[in-house]
Amino acid sequence: MDRIRLGVVDDHPAISAGVPPGLAGLVPLDPDVPCATTVDHLLAREEDLDVVLLDIRLDDGSAPEENVRRLGARGWKVLLYTQERRPVVVGRCLRAGALGVVGKHEDWSALATAVRAVAGGEDHLNADWAAALESLATPPALTPREEQVLTLYAAGLPMKSVARRMAIAEDTAKEYLGRVKQKYLEAGRPARTKTDLYRRAVEDGRLPDPTDPS
C-alpha cells in the first residue's frame, strides 16, 4: 500500500503528537503528519492529504458538521476521532460527509483499521456506533432564530433577557420558542418545560453536554 498522507485537527497537543508514533508499524504513514488546532489552520497549509483525523469539539466554537464539509470540499476524507458520545452530534457529521468515527478510548489497532478503510474510500463504523445511529431520531430543523431562542432560553436566561439579547420583542421571542416546541412535538420528542428544552438541546448538540469531562 502507498503511504497514507494523514492530517490531524485537534486542540489537545498530546493527542496530535501521539497519533504518528501510535500508528507507527500499523499504518504506512507519510512521515510528515501536519497537525492543527483548528480547521482554518489546516486549510491554510499547502497539503495534499488522504485522510484528516478530526476532533468533533474544538475550542474555537466551530460547528462540527461545517468543519467536515470544509475539509471535504478540499478533497480530504474525514475520520472523526473524538470523545463525543451523543449519536445526534456524530450523525450530523456523518451526514455532512465524514466517513467514519473512532473513539479516543479505542486502541491504536482500531484507529489504524479505520484510517486504512477511510483512505480507501470506505465507511468505518463499529457495531456500537452503527446501532446507535440506526435508532437515531433526527433533530427537528430549526431556523437560526429558533435555534438562538432555544439555546439562550434553555441555557438559563429568562425570556425577557433572551429577547433583549436578540434585539426583538419578548412576544416575538415567545413565538419563536412556541415554534421550537411544536417542531419537537411533531418529531415525537416533546419539550414542554424549560428542563425538557435543555435536555433536547444537549441531546442534539446545540448545548454542551455537562457530563462530558473534556
URRA-V376957 format. One line per field, one symbol per residue. psi: psi as a letter, one per 40 degrees, with the letter a starting at -180 (. if undefined). A space follows every 50 residues. Layout:
psi: ???
//
This chain:
psi: hihhhiihhhehdddddeddddehedhgihdhghiieidddddeigigid ihhhhdhieeeihddddddddddeehhhhhhiehehdddddddddeeiei hhieeiiddddddddddddeeiihhiddddddddehhhiihiiddddddd ddddeehidddddddefiidddddddddddddddddefgigdiddddddd dddeeeiiheehe.
//
